Amino acid sequence: MEVKTVVEVEIEAGEDAAARCENCGSTRIHAARVRTAFWDDDRLVVIEDIPALVCETCHERYFDDATVTVLDLMRGDGFPAERARREINVPVFSFDDRLVPRGS
Ligand SMILES: [Zn+2]
């Protein structure tokens, strides 16, 4: 039934632009699949294909309750490596390397 709520929101956003971004007030909101990355202890984890409503003006993302629940369940599962679709290499940078050395 919570999924049904999402459909209603999508219809509002698509047909009469009744959905309004809580962040910037824009009505230019569309349904999309997004991805996000976050730290799980010392592991960086990426989740993709997350259904969301995205504001085209400020890029704020909105997730419905059912989606948030699934994300919490995934987090609770601990992201076992054997369930990952794939792995990616992630470049790591240090803020310090961009600083101009003192004395130069
Ligand atoms: Zn916005």
Backbone and ligand atoms as CSV (ligand in chain L), in Angstrom:
chain,resi,resn,atom,element,x,y,z
A,1,MET,N,N,0.837,-1.210,0.000
A,1,MET,CA,C,0.000,0.000,0.000
A,1,MET,C,C,0.861,1.245,0.000
A,2,GLU,N,N,2.067,1.114,0.567
A,2,GLU,CA,C,2.961,2.261,0.524
A,2,GLU,C,C,3.482,2.485,-0.893
A,3,VAL,N,N,3.592,1.389,-1.656
A,3,VAL,CA,C,4.026,1.512,-3.046
A,3,VAL,C,C,2.992,2.304,-3.838
A,4,LYS,N,N,1.726,2.075,-3.508
A,4,LYS,CA,C,0.647,2.797,-4.168
A,4,LYS,C,C,0.821,4.307,-3.973
A,5,THR,N,N,1.279,4.685,-2.793
A,5,THR,CA,C,1.512,6.106,-2.516
A,5,THR,C,C,2.502,6.692,-3.504
A,6,VAL,N,N,3.545,5.949,-3.825
A,6,VAL,CA,C,4.554,6.423,-4.765
A,6,VAL,C,C,3.918,6.711,-6.115
A,7,VAL,N,N,3.089,5.771,-6.581
A,7,VAL,CA,C,2.439,5.948,-7.880
A,7,VAL,C,C,1.629,7.237,-7.891
A,8,GLU,N,N,0.923,7.497,-6.808
A,8,GLU,CA,C,0.113,8.723,-6.738
A,8,GLU,C,C,0.998,9.960,-6.831
A,9,VAL,N,N,2.135,9.918,-6.161
A,9,VAL,CA,C,3.051,11.058,-6.186
A,9,VAL,C,C,3.578,11.258,-7.597
A,10,GLU,N,N,3.914,10.147,-8.269
A,10,GLU,CA,C,4.433,10.248,-9.631
A,10,GLU,C,C,3.400,10.867,-10.570
A,11,ILE,N,N,2.157,10.458,-10.413
A,11,ILE,CA,C,1.100,11.011,-11.253
A,11,ILE,C,C,0.976,12.513,-11.010
A,12,GLU,N,N,1.041,12.907,-9.746
A,12,GLU,CA,C,0.963,14.334,-9.431
A,12,GLU,C,C,2.109,15.094,-10.084
A,13,ALA,N,N,3.298,14.514,-9.967
A,13,ALA,CA,C,4.468,15.211,-10.492
A,13,ALA,C,C,4.410,15.296,-12.014
A,14,GLY,N,N,3.917,14.227,-12.645
A,14,GLY,CA,C,3.947,14.197,-14.084
A,14,GLY,C,C,2.816,14.954,-14.751
A,15,GLU,N,N,1.628,14.921,-14.184
A,15,GLU,CA,C,0.472,15.478,-14.879
A,15,GLU,C,C,0.184,16.934,-14.544
A,16,ASP,N,N,0.180,17.262,-13.276
A,16,ASP,CA,C,-0.181,18.641,-12.964
A,16,ASP,C,C,0.873,19.331,-12.107
A,17,ALA,N,N,2.048,18.697,-11.994
A,17,ALA,CA,C,3.150,19.310,-11.259
A,17,ALA,C,C,2.726,19.742,-9.859
A,18,ALA,N,N,1.865,18.934,-9.224
A,18,ALA,CA,C,1.406,19.302,-7.884
A,18,ALA,C,C,2.492,19.039,-6.840
A,19,ALA,N,N,3.408,18.113,-7.161
A,19,ALA,CA,C,4.482,17.829,-6.211
A,19,ALA,C,C,5.431,19.018,-6.167
A,20,ARG,N,N,5.834,19.367,-4.960
A,20,ARG,CA,C,6.694,20.533,-4.799
A,20,ARG,C,C,7.915,20.145,-3.978
A,21,CYS,N,N,9.071,20.570,-4.415
A,21,CYS,CA,C,10.306,20.262,-3.701
A,21,CYS,C,C,10.307,20.979,-2.360
A,22,GLU,N,N,10.523,20.203,-1.291
A,22,GLU,CA,C,10.530,20.816,0.040
A,22,GLU,C,C,11.788,21.642,0.253
A,23,ASN,N,N,12.797,21.398,-0.539
A,23,ASN,CA,C,14.079,22.093,-0.373
A,23,ASN,C,C,14.080,23.465,-1.048
A,24,CYS,N,N,13.615,23.525,-2.306
A,24,CYS,CA,C,13.718,24.792,-3.039
A,24,CYS,C,C,12.367,25.298,-3.541
A,25,GLY,N,N,11.315,24.502,-3.393
A,25,GLY,CA,C,10.001,24.947,-3.798
A,25,GLY,C,C,9.673,24.696,-5.260
A,26,SER,N,N,10.622,24.150,-6.021
A,26,SER,CA,C,10.397,23.883,-7.434
A,26,SER,C,C,9.341,22.797,-7.626
A,27,THR,N,N,8.602,22.891,-8.719
A,27,THR,CA,C,7.640,21.842,-9.036
A,27,THR,C,C,8.171,20.936,-10.142
A,28,ARG,N,N,9.412,21.163,-10.551
A,28,ARG,CA,C,10.019,20.327,-11.591
A,28,ARG,C,C,10.631,19.097,-10.931
A,29,ILE,N,N,9.783,18.107,-10.670
A,29,ILE,CA,C,10.199,16.889,-9.988
A,29,ILE,C,C,9.842,15.703,-10.868
A,30,HIS,N,N,10.777,14.781,-11.026
A,30,HIS,CA,C,10.477,13.612,-11.843
A,30,HIS,C,C,10.936,12.340,-11.147
A,31,ALA,N,N,10.286,11.238,-11.497
A,31,ALA,CA,C,10.656,9.940,-10.945
A,31,ALA,C,C,11.916,9.445,-11.636
A,32,ALA,N,N,12.819,8.850,-10.870
A,32,ALA,CA,C,14.067,8.353,-11.439
A,32,ALA,C,C,14.594,7.211,-10.581
A,33,ARG,N,N,15.565,6.506,-11.157
A,33,ARG,CA,C,16.303,5.513,-10.378
A,33,ARG,C,C,17.650,6.133,-10.057
A,34,VAL,N,N,18.023,6.173,-8.808
A,34,VAL,CA,C,19.257,6.839,-8.414
A,34,VAL,C,C,20.183,5.851,-7.708
A,35,ARG,N,N,21.417,6.295,-7.531
A,35,ARG,CA,C,22.333,5.489,-6.737
A,35,ARG,C,C,22.944,6.354,-5.660
A,36,THR,N,N,23.387,5.696,-4.614
A,36,THR,CA,C,23.989,6.420,-3.515
A,36,THR,C,C,25.138,5.602,-2.951
A,37,ALA,N,N,26.074,6.271,-2.342
A,37,ALA,CA,C,27.214,5.604,-1.718
A,37,ALA,C,C,27.311,6.065,-0.275
A,38,PHE,N,N,27.651,5.153,0.591
A,38,PHE,CA,C,27.840,5.551,1.988
A,38,PHE,C,C,28.786,4.568,2.665
A,39,TRP,N,N,29.247,4.964,3.821
A,39,TRP,CA,C,30.181,4.123,4.570
A,39,TRP,C,C,29.430,3.144,5.452
A,40,ASP,N,N,29.823,1.878,5.366
A,40,ASP,CA,C,29.334,0.833,6.247
A,40,ASP,C,C,30.548,0.398,7.064
A,41,ASP,N,N,30.694,1.000,8.242
A,41,ASP,CA,C,31.948,0.898,9.007
A,41,ASP,C,C,33.094,1.398,8.134
A,42,ASP,N,N,34.042,0.541,7.799
A,42,ASP,CA,C,35.177,1.018,7.002
A,42,ASP,C,C,35.053,0.615,5.536
A,43,ARG,N,N,33.882,0.131,5.150
A,43,ARG,CA,C,33.647,-0.230,3.745
A,43,ARG,C,C,32.788,0.822,3.076
A,44,LEU,N,N,33.160,1.167,1.851
A,44,LEU,CA,C,32.320,2.055,1.049
A,44,LEU,C,C,31.366,1.179,0.239
A,45,VAL,N,N,30.072,1.454,0.351
A,45,VAL,CA,C,29.061,0.619,-0.292
A,45,VAL,C,C,28.225,1.475,-1.238
A,46,VAL,N,N,27.938,0.944,-2.410
A,46,VAL,CA,C,27.101,1.637,-3.388
A,46,VAL,C,C,25.806,0.855,-3.573
A,47,ILE,N,N,24.686,1.562,-3.522
A,47,ILE,CA,C,23.390,0.963,-3.864
A,47,ILE,C,C,22.865,1.715,-5.079
A,48,GLU,N,N,22.468,0.956,-6.109
A,48,GLU,CA,C,21.930,1.606,-7.296
A,48,GLU,C,C,20.517,1.128,-7.548
A,49,ASP,N,N,19.868,1.725,-8.546
A,49,ASP,CA,C,18.486,1.378,-8.925
A,49,ASP,C,C,17.470,1.740,-7.844
A,50,ILE,N,N,17.766,2.737,-7.022
A,50,ILE,CA,C,16.836,3.121,-5.962
A,50,ILE,C,C,15.767,4.046,-6.548
A,51,PRO,N,N,14.487,3.662,-6.417
A,51,PRO,CA,C,13.430,4.548,-6.933
A,51,PRO,C,C,13.339,5.817,-6.093
A,52,ALA,N,N,13.284,6.954,-6.757
A,52,ALA,CA,C,13.250,8.233,-6.047
A,52,ALA,C,C,12.520,9.269,-6.884
A,53,LEU,N,N,12.134,10.349,-6.245
A,53,LEU,CA,C,11.683,11.534,-6.943
A,53,LEU,C,C,12.817,12.537,-6.842
A,54,VAL,N,N,13.214,13.100,-7.977
A,54,VAL,CA,C,14.379,13.986,-8.007
A,54,VAL,C,C,13.946,15.377,-8.473
A,55,CYS,N,N,14.371,16.389,-7.737
A,55,CYS,CA,C,14.100,17.773,-8.121
A,55,CYS,C,C,15.096,18.171,-9.209
A,56,GLU,N,N,14.571,18.658,-10.321
A,56,GLU,CA,C,15.452,19.039,-11.432
A,56,GLU,C,C,16.178,20.346,-11.163
A,57,THR,N,N,15.706,21.115,-10.219
A,57,THR,CA,C,16.318,22.411,-9.920
A,57,THR,C,C,17.478,22.281,-8.939
A,58,CYS,N,N,17.248,21.635,-7.792
A,58,CYS,CA,C,18.303,21.556,-6.773
A,58,CYS,C,C,18.851,20.139,-6.608
A,59,HIS,N,N,18.295,19.171,-7.344
A,59,HIS,CA,C,18.763,17.788,-7.330
A,59,HIS,C,C,18.517,17.073,-6.001
A,60,GLU,N,N,17.669,17.638,-5.163
A,60,GLU,CA,C,17.288,16.947,-3.943
A,60,GLU,C,C,16.541,15.669,-4.320
A,61,ARG,N,N,16.786,14.612,-3.545
A,61,ARG,CA,C,16.117,13.339,-3.805
A,61,ARG,C,C,15.135,13.046,-2.694
A,62,TYR,N,N,14.000,12.467,-3.088
A,62,TYR,CA,C,12.990,12.093,-2.106
A,62,TYR,C,C,12.676,10.618,-2.266
A,63,PHE,N,N,12.705,9.908,-1.121
A,63,PHE,CA,C,12.408,8.481,-1.108
A,63,PHE,C,C,11.125,8.258,-0.322
A,64,ASP,N,N,10.294,7.366,-0.815
A,64,ASP,CA,C,9.080,7.068,-0.067
A,64,ASP,C,C,9.394,6.093,1.072
A,65,ASP,N,N,8.423,5.934,1.987
A,65,ASP,CA,C,8.664,5.138,3.188
A,65,ASP,C,C,9.056,3.706,2.867
A,66,ALA,N,N,8.414,3.106,1.856
A,66,ALA,CA,C,8.709,1.720,1.513
A,66,ALA,C,C,10.158,1.572,1.051
A,67,THR,N,N,10.633,2.553,0.292
A,67,THR,CA,C,12.003,2.516,-0.194
A,67,THR,C,C,12.990,2.650,0.966
A,68,VAL,N,N,12.698,3.556,1.877
A,68,VAL,CA,C,13.569,3.743,3.040
A,68,VAL,C,C,13.623,2.464,3.868
A,69,THR,N,N,12.470,1.785,3.982
A,69,THR,CA,C,12.428,0.540,4.742
A,69,THR,C,C,13.336,-0.510,4.104
A,70,VAL,N,N,13.271,-0.630,2.772
A,70,VAL,CA,C,14.113,-1.612,2.075
A,70,VAL,C,C,15.592,-1.265,2.257
A,71,LEU,N,N,15.921,0.019,2.169
A,71,LEU,CA,C,17.317,0.432,2.369
A,71,LEU,C,C,17.787,0.073,3.777
A,72,ASP,N,N,16.916,0.254,4.771
A,72,ASP,CA,C,17.265,-0.102,6.142
A,72,ASP,C,C,17.480,-1.604,6.270
A,73,LEU,N,N,16.636,-2.390,5.579
A,73,LEU,CA,C,16.778,-3.846,5.609
A,73,LEU,C,C,18.105,-4.250,4.980
A,74,MET,N,N,18.442,-3.603,3.860
A,74,MET,CA,C,19.711,-3.906,3.195
A,74,MET,C,C,20.877,-3.601,4.129
A,75,ARG,N,N,20.782,-2.479,4.814
A,75,ARG,CA,C,21.833,-2.101,5.760
A,75,ARG,C,C,21.916,-3.137,6.881
A,76,GLY,N,N,20.739,-3.581,7.336
A,76,GLY,CA,C,20.693,-4.583,8.399
A,76,GLY,C,C,21.321,-5.902,7.982
A,77,ASP,N,N,21.224,-6.208,6.700
A,77,ASP,CA,C,21.818,-7.451,6.187
A,77,ASP,C,C,23.347,-7.387,6.180
A,78,GLY,N,N,23.894,-6.186,6.293
A,78,GLY,CA,C,25.343,-6.033,6.365
A,78,GLY,C,C,26.054,-6.085,5.024
A,79,PHE,N,N,25.307,-6.033,3.931
A,79,PHE,CA,C,25.899,-6.012,2.591
A,79,PHE,C,C,26.918,-7.137,2.365
A,80,PRO,N,N,26.480,-8.383,2.480
A,80,PRO,CA,C,27.405,-9.499,2.239
A,80,PRO,C,C,27.969,-9.451,0.820
A,81,ALA,N,N,29.269,-9.656,0.699
A,81,ALA,CA,C,29.961,-9.495,-0.586
A,81,ALA,C,C,29.373,-10.392,-1.672
A,82,GLU,N,N,28.898,-11.579,-1.304
A,82,GLU,CA,C,28.391,-12.507,-2.315
A,82,GLU,C,C,27.083,-12.029,-2.937
A,83,ARG,N,N,26.440,-11.069,-2.314
A,83,ARG,CA,C,25.205,-10.550,-2.888
A,83,ARG,C,C,25.427,-9.302,-3.746
A,84,ALA,N,N,26.656,-8.799,-3.762
A,84,ALA,CA,C,26.943,-7.610,-4.573
A,84,ALA,C,C,26.838,-7.951,-6.048
A,85,ARG,N,N,26.250,-7.049,-6.816
A,85,ARG,CA,C,26.146,-7.260,-8.261
A,85,ARG,C,C,27.511,-7.213,-8.913
A,86,ARG,N,N,28.316,-6.298,-8.453
A,86,ARG,CA,C,29.665,-6.171,-8.981
A,86,ARG,C,C,30.462,-5.318,-8.011
A,87,GLU,N,N,31.737,-5.193,-8.297
A,87,GLU,CA,C,32.572,-4.330,-7.476
A,87,GLU,C,C,33.234,-3.305,-8.375
A,88,ILE,N,N,33.488,-2.117,-7.841
A,88,ILE,CA,C,34.163,-1.075,-8.604
A,88,ILE,C,C,35.372,-0.585,-7.812
A,89,ASN,N,N,36.372,-0.149,-8.547
A,89,ASN,CA,C,37.520,0.473,-7.900
A,89,ASN,C,C,37.207,1.945,-7.666
A,90,VAL,N,N,37.582,2.440,-6.534
A,90,VAL,CA,C,37.282,3.825,-6.189
A,90,VAL,C,C,38.585,4.583,-5.939
A,91,PRO,N,N,38.841,5.663,-6.697
A,91,PRO,CA,C,40.040,6.450,-6.440
A,91,PRO,C,C,39.913,7.207,-5.111
A,92,VAL,N,N,40.985,7.274,-4.396
A,92,VAL,CA,C,40.995,7.944,-3.091
A,92,VAL,C,C,41.947,9.131,-3.149
A,93,PHE,N,N,41.470,10.290,-2.741
A,93,PHE,CA,C,42.284,11.503,-2.743
A,93,PHE,C,C,42.428,12.038,-1.325
A,94,SER,N,N,43.514,12.757,-1.107
A,94,SER,CA,C,43.701,13.417,0.173
A,94,SER,C,C,43.567,14.920,-0.005
A,95,PHE,N,N,42.807,15.524,0.848
A,95,PHE,CA,C,42.661,16.982,0.850
A,95,PHE,C,C,44.030,17.642,0.982
A,96,ASP,N,N,44.889,17.038,1.790
A,96,ASP,CA,C,46.213,17.614,2.049
A,96,ASP,C,C,47.025,17.773,0.770
A,97,ASP,N,N,46.847,16.845,-0.183
A,97,ASP,CA,C,47.651,16.897,-1.411
A,97,ASP,C,C,47.325,18.116,-2.267
A,98,ARG,N,N,46.176,18.720,-2.054
A,98,ARG,CA,C,45.769,19.878,-2.852
A,98,ARG,C,C,46.257,21.188,-2.243
A,99,LEU,N,N,46.698,21.118,-1.001
A,99,LEU,CA,C,47.155,22.328,-0.307
A,99,LEU,C,C,48.522,22.732,-0.816
A,100,VAL,N,N,48.744,24.023,-0.949
A,100,VAL,CA,C,50.057,24.524,-1.367
A,100,VAL,C,C,51.015,24.390,-0.182
A,101,PRO,N,N,52.145,23.730,-0.422
A,101,PRO,CA,C,53.094,23.560,0.679
A,101,PRO,C,C,53.571,24.912,1.213
A,102,ARG,N,N,53.749,24.993,2.500
A,102,ARG,CA,C,54.235,26.233,3.110
A,102,ARG,C,C,55.655,26.520,2.658
A,103,GLY,N,N,55.943,27.778,2.391
A,103,GLY,CA,C,57.299,28.175,2.043
A,103,GLY,C,C,57.517,28.207,0.548
A,104,SER,N,N,56.545,27.762,-0.256
A,104,SER,CA,C,56.758,27.803,-1.697
A,104,SER,C,C,56.046,28.993,-2.323
L,1,ZN,ZN,ZN,14.477,21.416,-5.295
